[in-house]
């Protein structure tokens, strides 16, 4: 188990460019299974989860040509569907949450698929019902073997349908869209997720020959086509990294410029950090965060305590609530953090309390943070990263803290953040990676 040893209290400065979007990559890469023609994907993040998914496609028979570290050419003209029966497939797919995204393309193009229950972060219940209910509406039949935790889906005769999603699931929407593009007739997906990553997927599929309307709304209409062609696609910068860097700058009193941030695709993210009192300037497509000695949390118009809650897009993304919580510990004022979607994602606050933060964990979904206004700096401790987002939040806390901190299990951070230690060290951080 690898660890980071961090010397806190260092101010950072300079420019940093966000990686390609992890959550977009997991669905875009699986979409290459929809065609036998070549697909080139640019701005791929060089992170553990994405690389594992690419390797899994390679094991399935997809031809891979790594043009460079962030660009790969895929051709799925000789997919070996029998690989889905192998123990190797079961083990690799079970270890990767993103493996669920292969289902839609496999059903659409090959008429069936198998998958073990996927892994991923332990942040609470992450049900798959939305995916399977959508597949069923399109005519698929599935069987779940509880003993082996293995799903088998038959989809020999897929037909378009009206689908009202029980939740605006991003991955569920993406999987159903990828299934519907090759299904016979018209499919209408209502209560669809409309995140930028879904928009990116739909626009990529349109370039491949799909007929999709309503992109960017919660009602997507798809007219199935017989086949799709190849395309080139460039992924967005990762909005979660961008939010993490904004929070890092504020916590460490640093002056940072986030380059090529695609500000037009960030939604409420800049505004939420502004409500915490963080100053930032939009300069073209860059975000400049000046060094701040202090920042004050706003209240609502009637003077009540500010609440920051997650919601489906265009609401605030749940992946940044951990960052907001950490940043609030050194602000002036009080904020209620309401994590509605995942009941275990706030359980890392005990480590922040050990560092000296004033946080009341109200229940699994809510925490009240009383900002210290930097009067009492956080102190370095030894801790373990429980998941990707909590891990980078603890890293930000450690970089701002007084003294030395050690974070164990940084493989979790590596799953979502590309060479984060090397990139931050170039800005003035002091992070030593200790291989375990």
Secondary structure, DSSP 4 states (H G I P E B T S, - for coil): --EEEEE-SPPPEEEEEPPBPHHHHHHHHHHGGG-SSEEEEES----HHHHHHHHHHHHTT-EEEEEETTEEEEE-SS--GGGGGSHHHHHHHHT-GGGGGHHHHHHHHHSEEEEEPP----SS----HHHHHHHHHTT-EEEEETTTTEEEEE-SS-B--EEE-SS--HHHHHHHHHHHTTSBSEEEEES----HHHHHHHHHHHHTT-EEE-TTSSEEEEE--S----EEEEPPB-HHHHHHHHHHHHHTT-EEEEES--GGG-TTHHHHHHHTT---EEETTEEEE---S--B----TTSPPEEEE--STTS--GGGHHHHHHHHTTSBSEEEEE--S-TTTTTTHHHHHHTT-EEEEEETTEEEEE--TTSS--B--EEE--SHHHHHHHHHHHHHSBSEEEEE-THHHHTTSTTHHHHHHTTT-EEEEE--
